Amino acid sequence: MGAHLGEDGRYYGELPCRWCETHINQAGRRKPRLYCRTSHRLKTYGMWAVGLVSNLF
């Protein structure tokens, strides 16, 4: 499992979503897709922001 960079500079194969571990087919994208849904990306960034603010106080 894992995506690989092809000779044409595109990613092929599958990578797991960083939030839920679902495998995402990269289908020849130029940048690897790291989240299966937009909400999973927003949850990750939201948790990062909450952690940053909580460390300040």
C-alpha positions as CSV (number, residue, x, y, z in Angstrom):
1,M,0.0,0.0,0.0
2,G,1.2,3.5,-0.7
3,A,1.3,5.9,-3.5
4,H,4.3,6.3,-5.8
5,L,5.4,9.1,-8.0
6,G,5.3,8.2,-11.7
7,E,7.7,9.3,-14.4
8,D,5.2,11.9,-15.5
9,G,5.3,13.6,-12.0
10,R,1.9,12.3,-10.9
11,Y,1.0,10.1,-7.9
12,Y,-0.5,6.7,-8.5
13,G,-1.7,4.1,-5.9
14,E,-3.5,4.7,-2.6
15,L,-2.8,6.6,0.6
16,P,-4.7,6.4,3.9
17,C,-6.8,9.4,5.0
18,R,-5.0,11.1,7.8
19,W,-8.3,11.3,9.8
20,C,-10.1,8.0,9.3
21,E,-7.5,5.7,7.6
22,T,-9.8,5.1,4.6
23,H,-7.7,4.4,1.5
24,I,-7.8,7.1,-1.2
25,N,-7.0,6.4,-4.8
26,Q,-4.6,9.1,-6.0
27,A,-5.7,8.6,-9.7
28,G,-2.8,10.5,-11.2
29,R,-2.9,13.7,-9.1
30,R,0.0,16.0,-9.1
31,K,-0.3,16.6,-5.3
32,P,-1.2,13.6,-3.1
33,R,-4.7,13.8,-1.6
34,L,-4.4,13.4,2.2
35,Y,-8.0,13.5,3.3
36,C,-11.0,11.6,1.9
37,R,-13.5,14.4,2.7
38,T,-13.3,18.1,3.2
39,S,-14.7,17.8,6.7
40,H,-11.8,15.6,7.7
41,R,-9.3,18.2,6.5
42,L,-11.2,20.9,8.4
43,K,-11.4,18.8,11.6
44,T,-7.6,18.3,11.5
45,Y,-6.9,22.0,11.0
46,G,-9.5,22.9,13.7
47,M,-7.9,20.5,16.2
48,W,-4.5,22.1,15.4
49,A,-5.9,25.6,16.1
50,V,-7.5,24.5,19.3
51,G,-4.3,22.9,20.5
52,L,-2.4,26.1,19.6
53,V,-4.8,28.3,21.5
54,S,-4.9,26.0,24.5
55,N,-1.1,26.0,24.8
56,L,-1.2,29.8,24.9
57,F,-3.5,29.9,27.9
